[in-house]
Amino acid sequence: MGTAARATARKIQFRTLVDLETLDDGALVSEYLAGQTRAFDALVNRYQTRLLNFIYRTVGDRERAEDLVQEAFIRVHRHLARFDQSKKFSTWIYTIASNLAKNELRNRSRNPLVLFQAMTAGWEDEERPLEFEDNSYRPDDLYRKRHIRSLVENTVAQLPEHHRQVFVLRELEGKSYEEIAEITHCNLGTVKSRLNRARSSFAEIIEPALQ
């Protein structure tokens, strides 16, 4: 083994000692492209559950969502060397997942059920993504929240696909308008318009059931 090869091997070996989970996405991509194969595992661990939740809420079929998540990571692995590292990795991988979910819906003859985790009191731009149940709640509080969740599930199922998608990305995933525009291949004005309509429709449909 030549001097350069030994130096590269030592560099890679040293990187295996680093806690990869503490690195940001860009650093993990760089580590993987430099030969640190465990960096890809760290990316999978970081995004697997997020993508599963996103796709599941879009297609409404958990088993199919799991398959699509695997397909998303296969595509990421296949094309990672061509990924533009000046861009956000999270936006890129969500775009891949979004395209797979849209293709799945396009191939279906029925409308998917989209699950939401909770309601929010308002739709402020700086609102945090919707949270699921707080285990510190009393049993009766949890019951009420689960009841609301059931209402939400039925309500969101009635939203048009293109409204539902931006709603999931913004209100649940916490994506910025710019990220949503890139993921959905829409301009910023269209994203805001769809989101406003989705919020209005959601509130109008569910309000009678909450009175």
NUNUKOL-932014 format. One record per residue (C-alpha): x, y, z; residue in three letters. Coordinates in steps of 0.5 Angstrom, whole numbers, plus 2048, in hexadecimal, padded with zeros to 3 digits. Each point is the difference from the previous one (the first is absolute). Example, Ala and Ser with C-alpha at 12.3 -4.5 7.8 and 13.67 -1.06 7.14 Angstrom:
// NUNUKOL-932014
8197F7810ALA 8028077FESER 
END
This chain:
// NUNUKOL-932014
800800800MET 8038077FEGLY 801806805THR 7FA8037FDALA 7FB7FA801ALA 8037FF807ARG 7FE807801ALA 7F98007FETHR 7FF7F9803ALA 802803807ARG 7FC8067FFLYS 7FA7FC7FEILE 8017FB806GLN 801807805PHE 7F98027FDARG 7FD7F9802THR 801802808LEU 7FC8077FFVAL 7F9800802ASP 7FD8017FALEU 7F9801803GLU 803807802THR 8028027F9LEU 7FB8057FCASP 7FD7FD7F9ASP 8058037FCGLY 8067FD804ALA 7FD7F9800LEU 7FF8017F8VAL 808802800SER 8027FA804GLU 7FC7FB7FCTYR 8038037FALEU 807800803ALA 7FF7F8801GLY 7FD800807GLN 7FA7FB7FETHR 7FD801807ARG 7FE8077FFALA 7FB7FD7FBPHE 7FD7FC806ASP 800807804ALA 7FC8037FBLEU 7FB7FA800VAL 7FF800807ASN 7FF808800ARG 7FB8007FBTYR 7FC7F9800GLN 7FB802805THR 7FF8077FDARG 7FF7FD7F9LEU 7FB7FB802LEU 7FC804804ASN 8008057FAPHE 7FE7FB7FBILE 7FB7FC804TYR 7FC806801ARG 8008027F9THR 7FE7F97FDVAL 7FD7FD806GLY 8037F9800ASP 8057FE805ARG 8037FA7FDGLU 8008047F9ARG 803806803ALA 8067FB803GLU 8017FE7F9ASP 8018077FDLEU 804802806VAL 8057FA7FEGLN 7FF8027F8GLU 802807802ALA 8077FE804PHE 8017FC7FAILE 8008067FBARG 804804805VAL 8057FB801HIS 8007FF7F8ARG 8018087FFHIS 803803806LEU 8078017FCALA 7FC8057FBARG 7FD803806PHE 801808800ASP 803801807GLN 7FF8077FFSER 7F87FE801LYS 7FD7FE807LYS 8007F8800PHE 7F9800804SER 7FD8047FATHR 8037FB7FBTRP 7FE7FA804ILE 7F9802801TYR 7FF8027F9THR 8027F97FEILE 7FB7FD805ALA 7FA8057FESER 8017FE7F8ASN 8007F9803LEU 7F9801804ALA 7FD8047FALYS 8027FA7FBASN 7FC7FB805GLU 7FA805800LEU 8008017F9ARG 8007F87FFASN 7FA7FF805ARG 7F88017FESER 7FF802807ARG 801806804ASN 8057FF806PRO 7FF801807LEU 805805803VAL 8017FF808LEU 801807804PHE 8037FF807GLN 7FD806803ALA 7FC8077FFMET 803807801THR 7FD806803ALA 8028047FAGLY 8048007FATRP 806805801GLU 8068007FBASP 8057FF806GLU 7FB7FA803GLU 8047FA802ARG 7FE7F97FCPRO 7FA7FD803LEU 8027FC806GLU 7FD7F9803PHE 7FE7FE806GLU 803803807ASP 8017FA804ASN 7FF804806SER 7F98027FFTYR 7FB7FD804ARG 7FC7FA7FDPRO 7F98047FFASP 8058057FCASP 8037FB7FCLEU 7F97FD7FFTYR 7FE8077FDARG 8068017FCLYS 7FF7F97FDARG 7F98027FEHIS 8028067FDILE 8057FC7FCARG 7FB7FB7FDSER 7FC8077FELEU 8068027FDVAL 8027FA7FCGLU 7F98007FDASN 8008077FETHR 8078007FDVAL 7FE7FA7FCALA 7FB8057FCGLN 8068057FELEU 8028007F9PRO 8077FC7FFGLU 8038077FEHIS 7FE803806HIS 8017FA805ARG 8078007FEGLN 802807801VAL 7FC800807PHE 8047F9802VAL 8078047FELEU 7FE806804ARG 7FC7FE806GLU 8037FA801LEU 8077FF7FDGLU 801808802GLY 8038017F9LYS 8018077FESER 7FC8037FATYR 8078007FCGLU 8017F9801GLU 7F97FE7FFILE 8008037F9ALA 8077FD7FEGLU 7FD7F9803ILE 7F98017FCTHR 8038037FAHIS 7FB806801CYS 802808800ASN 7FF803807LEU 7FA8037FEGLY 7FD7FA7FFTHR 8027FD806VAL 7FD805804LYS 7FA8007FDSER 7FF7F9800ARG 802800808LEU 7FB806801ASN 7FA7FC7FCARG 8027F9804ALA 800804807ARG 7F98037FESER 7FD7FA7FESER 8027FC806PHE 7FE805805ALA 7F98007FCGLU 7FF7F9800ILE 8027FE807ILE 7FD806804GLU 7F97FD800PRO 8027FA803ALA 804804806LEU 7FA804802GLN 
END
